[in-house]
Amino acid sequence: MSWIPSWTPSRAENGRRPSSTCPRRPEGVDPVEGRVGEGLPGRAERGLTLRQAYLWGREHLAASGIQECGLEAEVLLRHALGLDRAQLYARWHSPLPAEAWQRYTDLLERRAARRPLAYVVGEREFFGLRLVVDERVLIPRPETERLVEVVLELTRDVPEPVYVDVGTGSGAVAVALAVQRPEATVYATDLSSAALAVAEENARRHRVHHRLHLVEGDALVPLLRLGVRAHAVASNPPYVPPSARAELPPEVLAEPELAVFAPGPRGVELHERIADQARTVLLPGGWIAFEVAAKWEQAASVAALLSALGYGEPQVVRDWSGLERAVVARWP
């Protein structure tokens, strides 16, 4: 039975620009004037334009190994100025205020030190929503939007759905579900009270706090005590095997360890625990949906454990790049 749409959203449909790498210039060539020079910062007081600041920022990030240096330099410049993209380019050749230059260079230094971009600017876009993020939470990824899409599709005919998001972190999945389904009730759990504080801020920012119930505790345990029953349980649990630590970039290692690394060598230990507990929470015919890592080929393992626990119709869902991104199944 195929109840997931066969299409996979393109990059354009998700509103994301394709990534690009940054060209390296010859050593000693000034990125602004195209010749050997003394370096841009020393000329900041002599009428630097927004374009010149962008070019220098791009080179500075490229020298620090940031692959999407052009896109990120633009994001940081816009953040320093408080402008959207259209406003930035409308003022592209205007002088950069001195105070904005200081903010911009501070932001660049933090990013060049390999602090994640989302932590530097304090926000991340997810499912069209601007979410607060900081070191207390995992940074929401575009790929996780597929998890939200799937849950919405599976419950589109449920008039007043009850959703559960396990390990909510910033609240990205829970808030997106609540925004997309104004008649829904959403429960979100997390072991970290610090993470729940961020989720609360995002729920209030998007005015869904009256329908989004944040509960501290391990997986579904607190909801079992409350007797919650749901039409769908979604989770993006930690799935990176501890043995893969050396493969991760510095930005990922800067995120909360408990939100990144699985508690066991397979990477799917939490998937199994949550699926076991969800059998009591899900209403008959309810759905469970997990994000998985394509890199470690976890989809087949999660589908198998769901079948072993009595779930029916397990199906692997691919993301916009064609990678195995989620596994869903139905409780009888």
N, C-alpha and C positions, 0 to 999 in steps of 0.2 A: 504494500500500500504506500502510495507516495502522497503525503499530505504537506510536504514542504515544497514551495515553488521551485521549479527547476532552474530559474534564472539566478545568476549571481550578480549583485550590483557592481557596476564599474566604478573606477576611481572618480569619474566625473559625477556619477549619480550620488556618490557619498560626499561630494563637495570637497574632495581632497586634491591638492595639486600633486602631480608626480614628483618623486624625489629627484634631486640632481646633485651631482658632485661638483666641487669647486675647482676650477683650474688654478694651477699654481703659477705665479709670476716668477720671472728671473730674480735672483737674489739682488737686493739693492735697488730695484725699480720701484719708484713711488707709485702706489695704487691709484692716487688721485690725479697726478700730472703725467703719469706714464714715463717717467725718467728717474734717474738716480737722484735721490733727495735725502733730506735729513729726517724724514718721518713726519707723519701728519699731526700727531698730538701737539708738537711744538708750534704749529701754525693755527691752532684752534681759535686764538684771539684775533686772527686776521680775516674774519668773515667767512668761516667755514659754511658751506651749504649742506642741506640735508643729503643730497646726492653724494657729496664728498665724504660725509660722515658714514654713510652706508658703505661706500667702497672700502674705506679703511676698516670698518668693522668686519666686513666680509673677509678681508685678507687676514685680519687678526684671528678670526675663528678658524680659517683654513690652516693657518700655521699651528693651531692647537689640535688639529686632527678632526675638526668638526666637518662631517661630510656635507651636510645641507647648510653650508655656511652662508650662502646668499639668502635663503629663506629665513634663517634664524637671525641674521643681522637685521633684516627688515622687521621681523617681529619685535626685536629688542628696541630698535629705533622708534617704532610706533608706540611701544609701551612707554619709553622715556618721554615721548611727546604727548601721549594721550590722544593719538590720532588713529582713525581707521585707515584702511589701505587707500581709499579714494582721496581722503584728505592729505595723506602723505605725499602722493604723487602730484596733487594739485600744488603743493608747496615744495616740490622737488628741488628747485633752484633757489629757494629762499634761504636766508642766513639761519644757522642753527643757534638758538639762544644758549648762552654760556651755561646756565643751570641745567638745561637739557643735555648738553654735552657731558657734564659731570655725571648725570644719571645714566646716560648711555654707556660711558666708559666703565662705570661701576658694574652695570649689567653684563657687559662684555667680559670683564675680568672673571665674574662668577661663572659664566658659561664656559669660558676658556679653561677654567679649572675643572671642567667636566661635571659641574653640577647640572642636573637635568633641566632642560629649558622650562618645563612646566613649573618646577620649583623656583626658578629664577623670576618668572613673571607672576607666579602665584595663581595661575589659572590653566585650565585645559578645556578645549571644546570636546563635547561628547554628545552625539545624537542631536546636534544643533543647539546644545545647551552649554553655556559658559559655567564651568564648575570651579569652585575653589579647591586647590590642591596644595599640599605642602608635605614636609618630611614625615608627617604622621600617617600618610596613606600611599598606597600604590597609585601610580599615575594611570588613569584610564587610557586604554589603547583603542585606536579606530577599529581593530579587529573584533573587539568585544561588542561593537554595535550589532554585529551579526547575531549575537545571543539575544539581544533585545528584539530584533526583527523576528526571530524565530518564535519567541514567546508570544509576541503580539499576533503573529499569524495563527498560531495554534489555538489561541483563545478568542479569536475575533468574533465568534458567535456566542460567547458567554456574556450575558447582559451586564452583570456586575461582578467582574472577576476579583478573586483574592489572589494576590501574588506574594511569593516569599523570595527574598534575595539573601542568600547565605554567604557571609563574608563580604559585607557590603562595602567596606573601605570608605571611599569618598561618597558613596551613595549613588554612583553613576548609573548603575543598572536600575536600582529602585526608583530614583528620581525620574529617569527616562520613562519607565513604565507608568508611573503615576501621572506624568505630564501627557503622555499619549492616550491614556485611558482615564479621563476625568471622573468616571464613575467607579473606578477601581479602589480597593483597599490594599495597601502594600505593607508587608512586614519585612524588616531588614535586620539581620543579626550580625554581630561582629564580636570577636573576643576582646578587641581593643576599645576601651572607653575613649581614648584619644581619637581614634578613627571615627567613632560615632559622633564626636563633637563636630568633625568636619562634615559628616553626612547631614547632621542637623542644620548646619549653616547652609548647605546646598539645598536642602528641602525648603528652608525658609526663603532662600533667594528665589526659588521658582514656585513658591506659594503652594506647596503640596504637603506641608508639615502636618496639616490637620487630617490627612489620609495616609501618611507614611509613619508607621510605628517602628521606632528604633529600639532594639532590645539587645542588651549586652549578654553575651554567653557563647558557649562553644557550639558551633554548627546549629542544629535544630533543637538542641536540648531545652532552651528556654521556651520555645514555642510548643514543645510537647507538654511542658508543665502548664502552659496557658490553654491548652486544648484547641489551638488554632488549626483550622482545616482550610486547604487552599486548592485552587484550580491549577496552579503551576508553581513549581519550585525551580528557581534558576540559581546558578552559582558559577563563579569564576574562581575556583579555589587555587591556592598555591600549587603549581604543578612542575616546577623546575626541580629535577633531581639534584640532591646536594652534590653529587659527583660532577655536575656540569658547571660548578662555580667558576672554574678557570676560563670557561668559554664566554663568560658574560662581560659586556663592556662596563666601564666605570659608572656610567649613568644608572644602569640597572642595579649595581651593587650599592648605590646610594639610597635605594628604596628600602622600605622596612623588610627586614629579612624574613619575618614570619609571613609576610604577604607574598613573598617571591618563591621561597623554597618549600617543597613538599616535605612532610615529616618522615618519608621513607624513600628507599632507593628507586622505586618504580615511578614515582611522580603522581600516582593515581590513588594513593591511600585515602586522601580526604574525599575524593569522589565516592569511594566505596562506603565510607562512614556516613556521608550525607545521604546517599541513596538508600542506605539501610534505614535511617531515621525517617526519611521522607515517606516511607510506606505507611506510617501512622498519620502523617500530616496531610497527604494528598487525598482529595475526594475521589470517589470512583470515577475513572475516566480522566483523571488529572494527569498533567505532564511534568516530567522532570527534564531539565536542560542544563548541560554542562559545557563550559568551554574546556578545550583540550589543546595540547601543544602538538602541532604537526611535526615539529622537529624531532620529537622523540616517539612518534608514531603511537600516540596514546589512544587514538579513537577506537581502534579494534579492542583494546583492553577494556575500555570503559563500556563499550557496547556489550562485551561478553559478561562483565560483572553485573550489568543491569539485567541481562537475561537470567543470570543465575539467581538474582534476587527476586525474580517473578515479574519483572516489567515486560511489557509486550511492545512490539513494533519498534525496536531500536533502530535509529537511522543516523548516519553521519551527515553533517551539513558542512559544506565548504564555504569559505569566505570569498571576498571579491577578487582575491588573487588565485583562487582555485585550490587553496590549501584546506585540509581537514581542520575545521575550527571548532565545531560543536558536535555533541552527541545528545540526542533527545530520545525519550521513550515514554510509554504510557502505562499508568497504573491501572490494572483491571477494574 
